[in-house]
Amino acid sequence: MIAIIVAMDIDNLIGKNNTLPWYYPDDLAYFKKITTGKTVLMGRKTFESIISRNKKPLPNRKNIVLTSNLQFQYSGVEVIHDGNAYLKQTKEDVFVIGGKQVYELALPYAEQLYITRINKKYEGDTYFPLFQLEQFQLIQKEEQGDLCFCVYQRKI
Ligand SMILES: NC(=O)c1ccc[n+]([C@@H]2O[C@H](COP(=O)([O-])OP(=O)(O)OC[C@H]3O[C@@H](n4cnc5c(N)ncnc54)[C@H](OP(=O)(O)O)[C@@H]3O)[C@@H](O)[C@H]2O)c1
């Protein structure tokens, strides 16, 4: 099963200068709770953003990085070069954790969307790709201050 997990503001903004435009400890805790013990797939830029923040790959998760660079390697990380082939054939439960390019690639395969909606407007440079939300049904919603933790399931 392929799931996407993302936090976005009211304009679907997700990033700024290859980092998050905001700091919400509650959202980071939610991300950790949902993805721990799972496989997480990310683009090379998001991976580098995580390394510059945490100095290591995400702990207690199988980290997979998508890159076109055949030389790319990092201790404790699996590297793939063909995202479509991986998403088509994987039997694992995979959480796609960004960024924009990898969300775009994964959206057609995604059965579930974990969207943290931030009820504010931020400055930034990277937006979640346009997609058809009507293909998904809201199955869970929990509000916490400015945050709304929404889970959507693909209808068909
Ligand atoms: N708000 C959130 O929840 C959230 C979550 C994650 C990330 N973000 C933000 O999103 C931004 C990064 O997004 P982004 O779109 O710029 O970068 P990205 O998707 O993280 O990474 C892009 C890189 O992934 C590789 N890639 C993508 N598609 C590929 C394909 N089909 N085949 C092979 N390699 C492929 C390429 O790496 P190479 O150049 O090495 O070939 C490409 O440069 C940052 O600001 C980050 O903070 C936000």
The ligand as an SDF file (V2000), in Angstrom:
LIG
                    3D

 48 52  0  0  0  0  0  0  0  0999 V2000
    5.6460   20.0370    3.9390 N   0  0  0  0  0  0  0  0  0  0  0  0
    5.9980   18.7710    3.8230 C   0  0  0  0  0  0  0  0  0  0  0  0
    5.3380   17.8640    4.3260 O   0  0  0  0  0  0  0  0  0  0  0  0
    7.2470   18.4220    3.0600 C   0  0  0  0  0  0  0  0  0  0  0  0
    7.6820   17.0960    2.9740 C   0  0  0  0  0  0  0  0  0  0  0  0
    8.8410   16.8140    2.2540 C   0  0  0  0  0  0  0  0  0  0  0  0
    9.5370   17.8260    1.6330 C   0  0  0  0  0  0  0  0  0  0  0  0
    9.0850   19.0950    1.7340 N   0  0  0  0  0  0  0  0  0  0  0  0
    9.7920   20.1900    1.0670 C   0  0  0  0  0  0  0  0  0  0  0  0
    9.8010   19.9740   -0.3420 O   0  0  0  0  0  0  0  0  0  0  0  0
   10.9470   20.6060   -0.8960 C   0  0  0  0  0  0  0  0  0  0  0  0
   11.7080   19.6150   -1.7570 C   0  0  0  0  0  0  0  0  0  0  0  0
   10.8880   19.1790   -2.8370 O   0  0  0  0  0  0  0  0  0  0  0  0
   11.5000   19.0370   -4.3100 P   0  0  0  0  0  0  0  0  0  0  0  0
   10.4050   18.6730   -5.2460 O   0  0  0  0  0  0  0  0  0  0  0  0
   12.3430   20.2440   -4.6080 O   0  0  0  0  0  0  0  0  0  0  0  0
   12.5650   17.8550   -4.1530 O   0  0  0  0  0  0  0  0  0  0  0  0
   12.4010   16.2750   -3.8190 P   0  0  0  0  0  0  0  0  0  0  0  0
   11.1740   15.7260   -4.4710 O   0  0  0  0  0  0  0  0  0  0  0  0
   12.6080   16.0480   -2.3780 O   0  0  0  0  0  0  0  0  0  0  0  0
   13.7140   15.7090   -4.5440 O   0  0  0  0  0  0  0  0  0  0  0  0
   13.9070   15.9230   -5.9160 C   0  0  0  0  0  0  0  0  0  0  0  0
   15.0200   15.0280   -6.3810 C   0  0  0  0  0  0  0  0  0  0  0  0
   14.5690   13.6540   -6.3400 O   0  0  0  0  0  0  0  0  0  0  0  0
   15.1240   12.9560   -7.4350 C   0  0  0  0  0  0  0  0  0  0  0  0
   14.0440   12.5270   -8.3240 N   0  0  0  0  0  0  0  0  0  0  0  0
   12.7800   13.0190   -8.4210 C   0  0  0  0  0  0  0  0  0  0  0  0
   12.0650   12.3480   -9.3590 N   0  0  0  0  0  0  0  0  0  0  0  0
   12.9170   11.4110   -9.8660 C   0  0  0  0  0  0  0  0  0  0  0  0
   12.7760   10.4000  -10.8600 C   0  0  0  0  0  0  0  0  0  0  0  0
   11.6230   10.2040  -11.5280 N   0  0  0  0  0  0  0  0  0  0  0  0
   13.8440    9.6150  -11.1310 N   0  0  0  0  0  0  0  0  0  0  0  0
   15.0190    9.7850  -10.4580 C   0  0  0  0  0  0  0  0  0  0  0  0
   15.2050   10.7200   -9.5010 N   0  0  0  0  0  0  0  0  0  0  0  0
   14.1750   11.5250   -9.2130 C   0  0  0  0  0  0  0  0  0  0  0  0
   16.0580   13.9010   -8.1510 C   0  0  0  0  0  0  0  0  0  0  0  0
   17.3120   13.7790   -7.5040 O   0  0  0  0  0  0  0  0  0  0  0  0
   18.6990   14.0150   -8.2910 P   0  0  0  0  0  0  0  0  0  0  0  0
   18.7200   15.4860   -8.6220 O   0  0  0  0  0  0  0  0  0  0  0  0
   19.7400   13.6020   -7.3080 O   0  0  0  0  0  0  0  0  0  0  0  0
   18.6400   13.1410   -9.5240 O   0  0  0  0  0  0  0  0  0  0  0  0
   15.4370   15.2560   -7.8250 C   0  0  0  0  0  0  0  0  0  0  0  0
   16.3210   16.3470   -7.9320 O   0  0  0  0  0  0  0  0  0  0  0  0
   11.7540   21.1200    0.2820 C   0  0  0  0  0  0  0  0  0  0  0  0
   11.4700   22.4880    0.5180 O   0  0  0  0  0  0  0  0  0  0  0  0
   11.2490   20.2810    1.4370 C   0  0  0  0  0  0  0  0  0  0  0  0
   11.4240   20.9060    2.6930 O   0  0  0  0  0  0  0  0  0  0  0  0
    7.9640   19.4270    2.4320 C   0  0  0  0  0  0  0  0  0  0  0  0
  1  2  1  0
  2  3  2  0
  2  4  1  0
  4  5  1  0
  4 48  2  0
  5  6  2  0
  6  7  1  0
  7  8  2  0
  8  9  1  0
  8 48  1  0
  9 10  1  0
  9 46  1  0
 10 11  1  0
 11 12  1  0
 11 44  1  0
 12 13  1  0
 13 14  1  0
 14 15  2  0
 14 16  1  0
 14 17  1  0
 17 18  1  0
 18 19  2  0
 18 20  1  0
 18 21  1  0
 21 22  1  0
 22 23  1  0
 23 24  1  0
 23 42  1  0
 24 25  1  0
 25 26  1  0
 25 36  1  0
 26 27  1  0
 26 35  1  0
 27 28  2  0
 28 29  1  0
 29 30  1  0
 29 35  2  0
 30 31  1  0
 30 32  2  0
 32 33  1  0
 33 34  2  0
 34 35  1  0
 36 37  1  0
 36 42  1  0
 37 38  1  0
 38 39  2  0
 38 40  1  0
 38 41  1  0
 42 43  1  0
 44 45  1  0
 44 46  1  0
 46 47  1  0
M  CHG  2   8   1  16  -1
M  END
$$$$
